[in-house]
Amino acid sequence: MMRRPRLVLYLLALAGAIATGATAATNADPGITGKTILVGGTTPLSGTASAYASVARGANAYFKFVNSRGGVNGRTITYKTVDDAYDPAKTVQATRQLVEQDKVFAIFNSLGTEHNVATRDYLNSARVPQLFVASGATTFGRDYKEYPWTIGFQPSYRAEGWIYGKYLARTKPGAKVGVLFQNDDYGKDLLAGLKQGIAGSKVKVVSAQSFEATDPDVQSQVSKLKASGANVLALFATPRHAIQGYVFANRLAWRPLIINNAVSSASNIMALASEGGTNRAVENSISIVFLKDPTDAKWRNDAAVKLYRSIMSRHAKGANQKDVYHVYGMAVAYEFVKVLRAAGKNPTRAGVMLQTRKLNDPSNPFLLPGLTIKTSATERFPIEQALLQRWSQGSWKSFGGLWAYRAG
């Protein structure tokens, strides 16, 4: 018999063999039976941010992989996602449906800053875990005392902006930065982090133009940024408007160094922004990465990336395996499985939240080597490290060492 790769064996152990004699406690929290656990979340399957549907798709594929090997402590995971079309009002309605009608154990991996803010009071009041929200807004880690049932996952937007600022201060002294940012906590966090990173240097933000998530285009904002004399363009926008930023810069024959935030840096998004390779503004763009990008040649033979492709082939047939948002979904699902397993054979909502306050995991195979997921009673930002990457000839290439955010 062929030996299974160590990584696969480890993941099988983590997923947990079927626990003999597992039964649901008579006072089990909603969503728990002797054989299943139901979690739910909202995601934009339609609308302006539908590119992010792959986040939920990747998580669901990983859960199916875990279920095919016995589940977690004898229970299989059912993950129900509801389309909110990236509309916070619909997010509230869908979340109430999941909690009050579907009786989910937890809200998991719901996407969007304003969307998770819109449901946070309700979920914390009801003592329903709001787990690993798909947003890097600083509030989801900073405000844990007020919202103890909420936790994020990805690097905070403040940390991401800080990394870009520090990079510019070190490599492009005297740079004039124009910023296109979404007018909400997401965009404002990135802008604040950028300003923190360049503080004390000769790099200056010469113009910052905001837009609303519902705006049809950002052409006028890009024109104003070019007119400001900026030689660096920071795109703090979700895919639709980030692509427009590239396209309008190209039409204006503007060739700044472009910084593109991580939420719009997937290779399939960059391919669209390149307009079939004709958009010269895309080349040499800078972004951050904290996941193993399946389009990066350095991970071609990596065991985790091979496993990722295998899971996608079996449990998400036809999906674009080059989409790094699928990898993000798997990374989050992996961590949820680990937390659920640590919560014991009869997990409770409170028990799961307790586990999220003591994460110390360097083993998540879908994250970059050297990156540790870590929290404590007073630290609720699971990931605050990342690499920089540069877009070159159709793909991202990471460079340098890990950057670790320092709030001070």
Number of C-alpha atoms within 10 A of each C-alpha: 3 4 6 9 10 10 14 13 12 13 18 18 13 18 27 21 17 17 15 8 8 15 15 17 13 7 8 15 19 19 19 23 18 17 17 18 22 21 25 25 26 28 28 25 19 14 13 19 20 17 20 25 21 24 26 30 23 29 25 24 24 26 26 20 20 26 21 12 17 18 26 29 25 24 27 23 21 17 20 17 24 18 18 25 19 25 19 18 14 17 27 20 12 21 27 16 15 23 21 11 9 16 17 26 22 27 25 26 28 26 24 24 22 19 24 25 17 17 19 20 15 14 21 16 10 11 16 22 23 26 23 24 25 25 25 27 28 21 20 25 22 16 13 17 11 10 19 18 25 28 26 25 24 24 24 28 28 26 29 30 29 28 28 26 25 21 18 24 20 12 9 15 14 13 19 20 27 28 27 25 26 24 15 15 17 24 25 19 25 31 27 16 24 27 20 20 26 23 15 10 15 13 21 20 19 16 19 17 16 17 19 14 19 12 10 12 17 20 16 11 21 25 15 15 22 20 12 16 14 22 18 22 28 28 29 29 28 23 26 20 27 25 25 20 27 26 22 20 24 19 11 12 13 19 18 22 20 24 24 26 25 20 20 23 27 22 21 18 17 24 17 17 24 20 14 8 14 10 19 17 22 29 19 18 20 24 26 26 26 23 21 22 28 24 20 15 12 12 14 14 10 15 16 20 19 14 16 21 18 14 20 24 15 12 18 20 11 9 14 15 20 16 22 23 27 29 29 26 24 28 23 28 24 23 19 21 21 20 20 24 21 18 20 13 18 20 21 20 19 14 15 21 21 18 18 27 19 18 19 13 14 14 17 20 21 23 24 19 14 12 21 18 21 18 19 15 12 12 13 24 24 25 22 23 25 25 19 21 21 18 18 13 11 15 19 26 19 19 11 8 11 17 18 17 20 11 10 4
